[in-house]
Amino acid sequence: MTSPSDSLEVQRNCRKGPFALSVPGTGQWTPQLAVSIVVPVSARQEVTEAFLEALAVQSYPGHLLEVVLVAEGRAPIVLAEGKLENCKMIGDQPVAGSRNEAFLIGVAAAEGDVVLRLDPNTIICREHVEAHMRWHHLGDNYLVVGLAPGDRVDGERQGPPPPDAASSSGLDGVADAEPAADDGATVVVRNTAALFAQDSWIYSVAEGATISWTPKLYRQAGEIDLVLSHGADLELCYRLAQAGGVIVREAEARSWRPTRAAVEAPSSVRYGEPALRHRLPVRRAWRAEPGRQWKTPYIDVVVEATDGSYEEVRSTICGALASTVPDVKVTLVGPWGALADAPPTPPDDRLLHLRLVREEFIHDGRVELREDIPATSAPVPFRFQCPAGLVPTPIAIERLVELIDRNGLGIVFLAFSHGSSLIVGRFERTEAVAQALAACGPGRDVVDVVDELHGSFWIDGSEWALVTAKKAPKAELPSELRSEIERWRTEALRRKSEAKRWKDEASRLKRELQAVSYARGAARSPGIAAKVARKGIAIVKRLAG
């Protein structure tokens, strides 16, 4: 761990070399940004007071520190006045039914340049806020995660707080601090230096006990989802990462829990999992079932409708939707507003091609019609800009994801030679492009910045990824399913033949039974027997005897 007199030199390995930052040491810089600390309050009175005592002695300047407390759920908290320069309590009675709702209210009331969410059931060290804020002075797209109770520092679990962690009064009357149980963060953390090598799982180190970001990043990602009863912090951090947030693990932002937290009941985790399945596409084990549609897809395939004929555009979209990756959406880009303004005309209509494309896919829930291409596909983690007329093979998207993940790339370009022209497709990682957009200065190309931060790669798209519309295989069922269908079709024919045989046998027996009954009746009535004899039905005479 660095000493207060040293600056923190941070490096993240990229394809073209390390991406380096120099972060000032605590106490060795001049803060300028205001921070709003948002705290949903529902804890015991003495615990909340100890938490506020720790806030009152922070090394960060008091005039730049705003504390927003939101009464949540249970009994209200009575606050002693004069301990903090700028502290406001929203509601003298609980104004929110859940912690997520309280956080939403608090963020709306925050006025600072940065929002820092803290858990009121913790005691934070004196440099906690400053350690967070030194990153936000470097840029507005950092997502800083402090060390929550139970996290590890340099391989060792945090012990109890030292005597000077906060003011002595802040620890008076509070039970001995205990570290919490390990969480999933310790599995994902690559190092404790600070800046992580970003990948699709890095969001899982972020949770709501101690985390900060700028309002700009929060607006880009969207506010916390109140639908989620469990894992709302996790899902929000996933979206913040997709919006371009660079996740930082700040080892000097330490905290301790004065009382052991209650373990969440398994039933509540089970209750929240279905909603998270729809919102965390990178957890692939959650989406093993084929044929499902999800709120947040895994891949966004962008096709421009004006770049090809109706037949070519149709082939490209159908090929994308037939991928071995099931949760794919298609963004179909075109001047759709022009169709609404112009009435249908004869077949030589210049908009006929667009009309046909729209009618083909307007009712498909996996296809979205847009008039422009958004800067990124967030919160969808990957985007494939596929030229109309080129059809992705069924395995193309799956292999592209594997390629970009295995090498930590930001963009993969697919070159396809078509006649005398070269057509280029583009497969990109959403968070890499979002980070490049945030770091891209005037006159710089976003692709160049992605290449510097994450790396890019070119492949021959004609090898296994793309084919022309004319050479695209017809959509058909997988071979295993075709074999199963054929087996049942053969079985159905066999059963049908057997049913016909039994039907014929039943008819024969019925005729014999009717003949027996008829003959016996004729024996009792000689007049009828004579008529039967005259008709030459010999079998009746034999049976009557």
C-alpha positions as CSV (number, residue, x, y, z in Angstrom):
1,M,0.0,0.0,0.0
2,T,1.3,3.5,-0.8
3,S,2.3,5.9,1.8
4,P,0.5,9.3,1.9
5,S,3.7,11.0,0.6
6,D,3.9,9.0,-2.5
7,S,1.9,9.2,-5.7
8,L,0.3,6.1,-7.0
9,E,1.7,5.0,-10.4
10,V,-0.8,2.8,-12.1
11,Q,-0.4,0.7,-15.2
12,R,-2.9,-1.4,-17.2
13,N,-1.4,-3.7,-19.8
14,C,-2.9,-3.0,-23.3
15,R,-2.1,-4.6,-26.6
16,K,0.3,-1.8,-27.6
17,G,1.8,-1.3,-24.2
18,P,0.9,-0.1,-20.7
19,F,-1.7,2.6,-20.2
20,A,-0.1,4.7,-17.3
21,L,-1.6,7.1,-14.8
22,S,-0.1,9.1,-12.0
23,V,-2.5,9.4,-9.2
24,P,-1.6,11.9,-6.4
25,G,-1.0,10.5,-2.9
26,T,-3.5,11.3,-0.2
27,G,-2.7,14.7,1.4
28,Q,-0.4,15.7,-1.5
29,W,-2.9,17.5,-3.7
30,T,-5.5,20.2,-3.7
31,P,-9.1,19.0,-4.1
32,Q,-11.5,21.2,-6.2
33,L,-14.6,19.0,-6.9
34,A,-17.5,18.8,-4.6
35,V,-18.7,15.3,-3.6
36,S,-22.2,14.3,-2.5
37,I,-22.3,11.3,-0.1
38,V,-25.6,9.6,-0.5
39,V,-26.6,7.4,2.5
40,P,-29.9,5.5,2.8
41,V,-30.4,5.5,6.6
42,S,-32.3,2.7,8.4
43,A,-29.6,1.4,10.8
44,R,-29.5,1.5,14.6
45,Q,-29.1,5.0,16.1
46,E,-25.7,4.4,17.6
47,V,-24.3,2.8,14.4
48,T,-25.5,5.8,12.3
49,E,-24.0,8.3,14.7
50,A,-20.6,6.4,14.6
51,F,-20.8,6.5,10.8
52,L,-21.4,10.3,10.8
53,E,-18.6,10.8,13.3
54,A,-16.2,9.2,10.8
55,L,-17.5,11.5,8.1
56,A,-17.0,14.5,10.2
57,V,-13.2,13.9,10.5
58,Q,-12.5,13.1,6.8
59,S,-9.3,14.5,5.3
60,Y,-11.4,15.8,2.4
61,P,-12.2,19.5,2.8
62,G,-15.5,20.0,4.6
63,H,-16.8,22.8,2.4
64,L,-16.6,20.4,-0.6
65,L,-18.4,17.6,1.1
66,E,-22.2,17.3,1.1
67,V,-23.9,14.5,3.0
68,V,-27.4,13.5,1.9
69,L,-29.3,11.2,4.3
70,V,-32.5,9.5,3.2
71,A,-34.8,8.0,5.8
72,E,-35.6,4.5,4.6
73,G,-38.0,1.8,5.6
74,R,-37.9,1.7,9.4
75,A,-37.8,4.0,12.4
76,P,-36.4,7.5,11.7
77,I,-33.0,8.5,12.9
78,V,-32.5,11.6,15.1
79,L,-29.3,13.4,14.1
80,A,-27.2,15.6,16.3
81,E,-26.6,19.0,14.8
82,G,-23.3,20.7,14.1
83,K,-21.1,17.7,13.4
84,L,-21.0,18.2,9.6
85,E,-20.7,21.5,7.6
86,N,-23.2,20.4,5.0
87,C,-25.6,17.6,6.0
88,K,-29.2,17.3,5.1
89,M,-31.8,14.7,6.0
90,I,-34.6,14.0,3.5
91,G,-37.7,13.3,5.5
92,D,-38.0,13.2,9.3
93,Q,-40.0,10.0,8.7
94,P,-39.1,7.2,6.3
95,V,-39.7,8.5,2.7
96,A,-38.6,5.3,0.9
97,G,-39.8,1.8,1.1
98,S,-36.5,0.2,0.0
99,R,-32.8,1.0,0.0
100,N,-32.9,1.3,-3.8
101,E,-35.7,3.9,-3.7
102,A,-33.9,5.8,-1.0
103,F,-30.7,5.9,-3.1
104,L,-32.7,7.2,-6.1
105,I,-34.2,10.0,-4.0
106,G,-30.8,10.9,-2.6
107,V,-29.1,11.0,-6.0
108,A,-31.8,13.3,-7.3
109,A,-31.2,15.7,-4.3
110,A,-27.3,15.6,-4.6
111,E,-25.6,18.7,-5.8
112,G,-22.0,17.7,-6.0
113,D,-19.7,17.0,-8.9
114,V,-19.4,13.4,-7.8
115,V,-21.8,11.0,-6.1
116,L,-20.3,8.7,-3.4
117,R,-22.6,5.9,-2.1
118,L,-21.7,4.6,1.3
119,D,-23.2,2.0,3.6
120,P,-24.3,3.5,7.0
121,N,-23.5,0.2,8.7
122,T,-19.7,0.8,8.2
123,I,-16.9,2.9,9.7
124,I,-14.6,4.4,7.1
125,C,-11.0,5.5,7.4
126,R,-10.1,9.2,7.5
127,E,-8.8,9.2,3.9
128,H,-11.7,7.3,2.5
129,V,-13.4,10.1,0.7
130,E,-10.1,11.6,-0.5
131,A,-9.0,8.3,-1.9
132,H,-12.1,8.1,-4.0
133,M,-12.0,11.7,-5.2
134,R,-8.4,11.7,-6.4
135,W,-9.5,9.6,-9.3
136,H,-12.4,11.8,-10.3
137,H,-10.1,14.7,-10.6
138,L,-8.3,12.8,-13.4
139,G,-11.5,12.3,-15.5
140,D,-15.2,12.0,-15.4
141,N,-15.6,8.4,-16.4
142,Y,-14.0,6.6,-13.4
143,L,-16.1,4.2,-11.3
144,V,-14.2,3.9,-8.0
145,V,-14.8,1.0,-5.7
146,G,-13.5,1.2,-2.1
147,L,-12.6,-1.7,0.0
148,A,-15.8,-3.0,1.6
149,P,-15.7,-4.9,4.9
150,G,-14.1,-8.3,4.4
151,D,-12.2,-7.3,1.2
152,R,-8.5,-8.3,1.0
153,V,-5.5,-5.9,0.8
154,D,-2.3,-7.4,-0.7
155,G,-3.7,-10.9,-0.1
156,E,-4.6,-10.3,3.5
157,R,-8.0,-9.6,4.9
158,Q,-8.6,-6.3,6.5
159,G,-8.3,-6.4,10.3
160,P,-10.1,-4.3,12.8
161,P,-9.8,-0.5,12.3
162,P,-6.7,1.1,13.8
163,P,-7.2,3.6,16.6
164,D,-6.7,6.5,14.2
165,A,-9.1,5.2,11.5
166,A,-11.6,7.8,12.6
167,S,-12.2,10.0,15.6
168,S,-12.2,8.0,18.9
169,S,-15.7,9.2,19.6
170,G,-16.8,7.6,16.3
171,L,-16.0,4.2,17.7
172,D,-17.4,4.7,21.2
173,G,-20.2,2.4,22.1
174,V,-19.7,0.3,18.9
175,A,-19.0,-3.4,19.0
176,D,-15.6,-4.6,17.9
177,A,-15.4,-4.4,14.2
178,E,-15.5,-7.7,12.4
179,P,-14.7,-8.5,8.8
180,A,-17.5,-9.7,6.6
181,A,-17.4,-13.0,4.8
182,D,-15.6,-13.2,1.4
183,D,-17.7,-12.0,-1.5
184,G,-17.3,-12.6,-5.3
185,A,-15.1,-9.6,-5.6
186,T,-12.0,-11.4,-4.3
187,V,-12.3,-13.9,-7.1
188,V,-12.5,-11.3,-9.8
189,V,-9.8,-8.9,-8.5
190,R,-6.7,-9.1,-10.6
191,N,-4.6,-6.9,-8.3
192,T,-4.9,-4.2,-5.6
193,A,-2.9,-1.6,-7.4
194,A,-6.0,0.2,-8.6
195,L,-6.8,0.3,-12.3
196,F,-8.2,-3.0,-13.6
197,A,-7.7,-4.6,-17.0
198,Q,-11.3,-4.2,-18.1
199,D,-13.3,-7.3,-19.1
200,S,-16.9,-8.4,-19.2
201,W,-16.8,-9.6,-15.6
202,I,-15.1,-6.7,-14.0
203,Y,-18.4,-5.0,-13.0
204,S,-19.0,-7.7,-10.4
205,V,-16.3,-6.2,-8.0
206,A,-18.6,-3.2,-7.6
207,E,-21.2,-3.1,-4.9
208,G,-23.0,-0.5,-3.0
209,A,-21.1,-0.3,0.2
210,T,-18.5,2.2,-1.1
211,I,-18.6,3.3,-4.7
212,S,-18.5,6.6,-6.5
213,W,-19.1,8.0,-10.0
214,T,-20.0,11.3,-11.7
215,P,-23.5,12.4,-12.5
216,K,-22.6,12.5,-16.2
217,L,-21.7,8.8,-16.2
218,Y,-24.9,8.0,-14.2
219,R,-27.1,9.8,-16.7
220,Q,-25.5,7.9,-19.6
221,A,-26.1,4.6,-17.9
222,G,-29.5,5.3,-16.5
223,E,-30.7,5.4,-12.9
224,I,-30.9,2.4,-10.6
225,D,-33.6,-0.1,-11.5
226,L,-36.3,-0.2,-8.8
227,V,-37.7,-3.5,-10.3
228,L,-34.7,-5.3,-8.9
229,S,-35.2,-6.4,-5.3
230,H,-31.8,-8.1,-5.3
231,G,-28.6,-7.2,-7.1
232,A,-29.7,-3.7,-8.1
233,D,-26.2,-2.4,-7.2
234,L,-24.6,-5.1,-9.3
235,E,-26.8,-4.4,-12.3
236,L,-26.2,-0.6,-12.1
237,C,-22.5,-1.1,-12.0
238,Y,-22.8,-3.3,-15.1
239,R,-24.5,-0.5,-17.0
240,L,-22.0,2.1,-15.7
241,A,-19.2,-0.1,-17.1
242,Q,-21.1,-0.4,-20.5
243,A,-21.5,3.4,-20.5
244,G,-17.7,3.8,-20.4
245,G,-16.9,3.7,-16.7
246,V,-13.3,2.6,-16.0
247,I,-13.5,0.6,-12.8
248,V,-10.9,1.4,-10.1
249,R,-10.2,-0.6,-7.0
250,E,-9.1,1.9,-4.4
251,A,-7.1,0.1,-1.7
252,E,-6.8,3.2,0.5
253,A,-10.6,3.7,0.7
254,R,-10.9,1.2,3.6
255,S,-14.0,0.5,5.8
256,W,-15.0,-1.7,8.6
257,R,-18.4,-3.0,9.8
258,P,-19.0,-2.5,13.5
259,T,-21.5,-5.3,13.7
260,R,-21.6,-8.5,11.6
261,A,-24.2,-8.1,8.8
262,A,-27.0,-10.5,8.5
263,V,-26.5,-13.0,5.7
264,E,-29.1,-12.6,3.0
265,A,-31.6,-15.3,2.9
266,P,-31.3,-17.7,-0.1
267,S,-35.0,-17.2,-0.9
268,S,-34.4,-13.5,-1.5
269,V,-31.5,-14.3,-3.9
270,R,-33.8,-16.8,-5.7
271,Y,-36.5,-14.1,-5.9
272,G,-34.2,-11.6,-7.6
273,E,-32.5,-13.9,-10.0
274,P,-35.2,-14.0,-12.8
275,A,-35.0,-10.2,-13.2
276,L,-31.2,-10.2,-13.2
277,R,-31.2,-12.8,-15.9
278,H,-32.9,-10.3,-18.2
279,R,-30.4,-7.6,-17.4
280,L,-27.0,-9.2,-17.2
281,P,-26.3,-10.8,-20.6
282,V,-22.6,-11.5,-19.9
283,R,-23.6,-14.2,-17.4
284,R,-24.0,-16.8,-20.1
285,A,-24.8,-19.7,-17.8
286,W,-28.1,-17.9,-17.0
287,R,-29.1,-18.1,-20.6
288,A,-28.6,-21.7,-21.6
289,E,-32.1,-22.3,-22.8
290,P,-32.6,-21.8,-26.6
291,G,-35.5,-19.9,-28.1
292,R,-35.8,-17.3,-25.4
293,Q,-36.0,-13.5,-25.8
294,W,-34.4,-11.2,-23.2
295,K,-34.7,-7.6,-22.1
296,T,-31.0,-6.9,-22.6
297,P,-29.6,-9.0,-25.6
298,Y,-26.0,-10.2,-25.8
299,I,-25.4,-9.0,-29.4
300,D,-26.7,-6.1,-31.3
301,V,-26.4,-6.6,-35.1
302,V,-26.7,-3.3,-37.0
303,V,-27.8,-3.5,-40.6
304,E,-28.3,-0.4,-42.8
305,A,-31.4,-1.0,-45.0
306,T,-30.3,1.5,-47.7
307,D,-27.0,-0.4,-48.5
308,G,-28.6,-3.3,-50.4
309,S,-31.7,-4.6,-52.0
310,Y,-34.7,-6.0,-50.1
311,E,-33.5,-9.6,-50.8
312,E,-29.9,-8.8,-49.6
313,V,-31.1,-7.0,-46.4
314,R,-33.5,-9.8,-45.7
315,S,-30.7,-12.5,-46.0
316,T,-28.4,-10.6,-43.7
317,I,-31.0,-10.2,-41.0
318,C,-32.2,-13.8,-41.2
319,G,-28.6,-15.0,-41.0
320,A,-28.0,-13.0,-37.9
321,L,-31.1,-14.2,-36.2
322,A,-30.2,-17.8,-37.0
323,S,-26.9,-17.5,-35.0
324,T,-25.9,-20.2,-32.5
325,V,-25.9,-17.4,-30.0
326,P,-29.6,-17.2,-29.2
327,D,-30.0,-13.7,-27.6
328,V,-29.4,-11.5,-30.7
329,K,-31.2,-8.4,-31.6
330,V,-31.0,-6.5,-35.0
331,T,-31.0,-2.8,-35.3
332,L,-32.3,-2.0,-38.8
333,V,-31.3,1.5,-39.8
334,G,-33.1,3.5,-42.5
335,P,-35.2,6.6,-43.2
336,W,-38.4,5.1,-41.9
337,G,-40.0,8.5,-41.4
338,A,-40.0,9.1,-45.1
339,L,-42.3,6.1,-45.5
340,A,-44.8,7.6,-43.1
341,D,-44.9,10.9,-45.0
342,A,-45.2,9.3,-48.4
343,P,-48.3,7.4,-49.5
344,P,-47.9,4.0,-51.2
345,T,-47.3,4.3,-55.0
346,P,-46.9,1.9,-57.9
347,P,-44.0,-0.6,-58.1
348,D,-41.6,1.9,-59.5
349,D,-41.7,3.7,-56.1
350,R,-38.2,4.6,-55.1
351,L,-39.1,3.7,-51.5
352,L,-40.5,0.3,-52.5
353,H,-37.4,-1.4,-51.2
354,L,-37.7,0.2,-47.8
355,R,-41.4,-0.6,-47.6
356,L,-40.8,-4.3,-48.3
357,V,-38.0,-4.4,-45.7
358,R,-40.2,-2.7,-43.1
359,E,-43.2,-5.0,-43.7
360,E,-40.9,-8.1,-43.5
361,F,-39.6,-7.3,-40.0
362,I,-41.8,-4.7,-38.3
363,H,-43.6,-7.5,-36.4
364,D,-40.5,-9.3,-35.3
365,G,-39.8,-8.5,-31.7
366,R,-36.0,-9.1,-32.2
367,V,-35.8,-6.3,-34.8
368,E,-35.7,-2.6,-33.9
369,L,-36.2,0.0,-36.6
370,R,-34.1,3.2,-36.1
371,E,-33.2,6.1,-38.2
372,D,-29.6,6.4,-36.9
373,I,-26.8,4.4,-35.4
374,P,-26.3,5.2,-31.7
375,A,-22.8,5.9,-30.5
376,T,-22.8,2.6,-28.6
377,S,-25.2,-0.3,-28.1
378,A,-25.1,0.0,-24.2
379,P,-26.2,-1.9,-22.2
380,V,-25.8,-4.6,-24.8
381,P,-22.2,-5.7,-24.4
382,F,-21.3,-6.4,-28.1
383,R,-22.2,-4.9,-31.4
384,F,-21.7,-6.2,-34.9
385,Q,-22.1,-3.7,-37.8
386,C,-22.7,-6.1,-40.7
387,P,-22.9,-4.8,-44.3
388,A,-26.2,-5.6,-46.1
389,G,-25.8,-8.4,-48.5
390,L,-23.2,-10.3,-46.4
391,V,-24.7,-13.0,-44.2
392,P,-23.1,-14.1,-40.9
393,T,-22.6,-17.9,-40.8
394,P,-24.3,-19.6,-37.8
395,I,-21.1,-19.8,-35.8
396,A,-19.8,-16.4,-36.8
397,I,-21.0,-14.3,-33.8
398,E,-20.0,-17.0,-31.3
399,R,-16.5,-17.2,-32.7
400,L,-16.1,-13.4,-32.8
401,V,-17.1,-13.1,-29.2
402,E,-14.5,-15.7,-28.3
403,L,-11.8,-13.9,-30.4
404,I,-12.4,-10.5,-28.9
405,D,-12.7,-11.9,-25.3
406,R,-9.7,-14.2,-25.5
407,N,-7.4,-11.3,-26.7
408,G,-8.9,-8.5,-24.7
409,L,-9.6,-6.5,-27.9
410,G,-11.9,-3.5,-28.4
411,I,-12.7,-4.0,-32.1
412,V,-12.4,-6.8,-34.7
413,F,-12.6,-5.7,-38.4
414,L,-13.8,-8.3,-41.0
415,A,-12.5,-7.6,-44.5
416,F,-14.5,-9.2,-47.3
417,S,-13.5,-8.9,-51.0
418,H,-16.5,-8.6,-53.2
419,G,-15.7,-8.2,-56.9
420,S,-13.4,-5.1,-57.2
421,S,-14.5,-3.6,-53.9
422,L,-13.6,-4.3,-50.3
423,I,-16.4,-4.5,-47.8
424,V,-15.6,-4.2,-44.1
425,G,-17.7,-5.4,-41.1
426,R,-17.0,-4.3,-37.5
427,F,-17.4,-6.3,-34.3
428,E,-16.9,-4.2,-31.2
429,R,-17.0,-4.4,-27.4
430,T,-19.4,-1.8,-26.1
431,E,-17.5,-0.7,-23.0
432,A,-14.3,-0.3,-25.0
433,V,-15.9,2.1,-27.5
434,A,-17.6,4.0,-24.7
435,Q,-14.3,4.5,-22.9
436,A,-12.7,5.6,-26.1
437,L,-15.5,8.2,-26.7
438,A,-14.9,9.6,-23.2
439,A,-11.1,9.8,-23.7
440,C,-11.2,11.0,-27.4
441,G,-10.0,14.5,-27.7
442,P,-10.6,17.0,-30.6
443,G,-9.5,15.7,-34.0
444,R,-8.9,12.2,-32.8
445,D,-10.6,9.2,-34.3
446,V,-12.5,6.9,-31.9
447,V,-11.1,3.8,-33.6
448,D,-7.5,5.0,-32.9
449,V,-8.3,5.5,-29.3
450,V,-9.9,2.1,-29.0
451,D,-6.8,0.6,-30.5
452,E,-4.5,2.4,-28.0
453,L,-6.6,1.4,-25.0
454,H,-7.7,-2.1,-25.9
455,G,-6.3,-3.1,-29.3
456,S,-8.0,-3.9,-32.6
457,F,-7.6,-6.7,-35.1
458,W,-8.3,-7.5,-38.7
459,I,-9.4,-10.9,-40.1
460,D,-10.4,-12.2,-43.4
461,G,-14.2,-12.2,-43.1
462,S,-14.6,-14.7,-46.0
463,E,-12.9,-17.6,-44.1
464,W,-15.6,-18.5,-41.7
465,A,-17.6,-15.5,-40.7
466,L,-19.4,-14.1,-43.7
467,V,-20.8,-15.3,-47.1
468,T,-22.7,-13.5,-49.8
469,A,-26.5,-13.6,-49.9
470,K,-26.5,-15.8,-52.9
471,K,-24.2,-18.4,-51.2
472,A,-25.9,-18.3,-47.8
473,P,-27.3,-21.7,-46.8
474,K,-31.0,-21.9,-46.5
475,A,-32.2,-21.7,-42.9
476,E,-32.8,-25.2,-41.6
477,L,-33.1,-27.0,-38.4
478,P,-30.0,-28.5,-36.7
479,S,-29.1,-32.0,-37.8
480,E,-29.9,-33.5,-34.5
481,L,-33.3,-32.0,-34.5
482,R,-33.9,-33.0,-38.1
483,S,-33.0,-36.6,-37.2
484,E,-35.4,-36.6,-34.3
485,I,-38.2,-35.2,-36.4
486,E,-37.6,-37.8,-39.1
487,R,-37.7,-40.6,-36.5
488,W,-41.0,-39.4,-35.2
489,R,-42.4,-39.0,-38.7
490,T,-41.4,-42.7,-39.5
491,E,-43.0,-43.8,-36.2
492,A,-46.2,-41.9,-37.0
493,L,-46.5,-43.6,-40.4
494,R,-46.0,-47.0,-38.8
495,R,-48.6,-46.3,-36.2
496,K,-51.0,-45.0,-38.9
497,S,-50.5,-48.2,-40.9
498,E,-51.1,-50.3,-37.8
499,A,-54.2,-48.3,-37.0
500,K,-55.6,-49.0,-40.5
501,R,-54.9,-52.7,-40.1
502,W,-56.8,-52.9,-36.9
503,K,-59.6,-50.8,-38.4
504,D,-60.0,-53.3,-41.2
505,E,-59.9,-56.2,-38.8
506,A,-62.6,-54.5,-36.7
507,S,-64.8,-54.0,-39.8
508,R,-64.4,-57.7,-40.8
509,L,-65.4,-58.9,-37.3
510,K,-68.3,-56.6,-37.3
511,R,-69.6,-58.0,-40.7
512,E,-69.3,-61.6,-39.4
513,L,-71.1,-60.7,-36.2
514,Q,-73.9,-59.0,-38.2
515,A,-74.1,-62.1,-40.5
516,V,-74.5,-64.4,-37.5
517,S,-77.2,-62.3,-36.0
518,Y,-79.0,-62.0,-39.4
519,A,-78.9,-65.8,-40.0
520,R,-80.3,-66.6,-36.6
521,G,-83.2,-64.2,-37.2
522,A,-83.8,-65.8,-40.6
523,A,-84.0,-69.3,-39.0
524,R,-86.8,-68.1,-36.8
525,S,-88.6,-66.6,-39.8
526,P,-88.9,-69.1,-42.8
527,G,-90.2,-66.3,-45.0
528,I,-87.0,-64.3,-44.6
529,A,-84.9,-67.5,-45.0
530,A,-86.5,-68.1,-48.4
531,K,-85.7,-64.6,-49.5
532,V,-82.1,-64.9,-48.4
533,A,-81.8,-68.2,-50.2
534,R,-83.2,-66.7,-53.3
535,K,-80.4,-64.1,-53.2
536,G,-77.8,-66.9,-53.0
537,I,-76.2,-66.0,-49.7
538,A,-74.9,-69.5,-48.9
539,I,-73.0,-68.4,-45.8
540,V,-76.3,-67.6,-44.0
541,K,-77.6,-71.2,-44.5
542,R,-74.4,-72.7,-43.1
543,L,-74.4,-70.5,-40.1
544,A,-78.2,-71.1,-39.5
545,G,-77.5,-74.9,-39.4
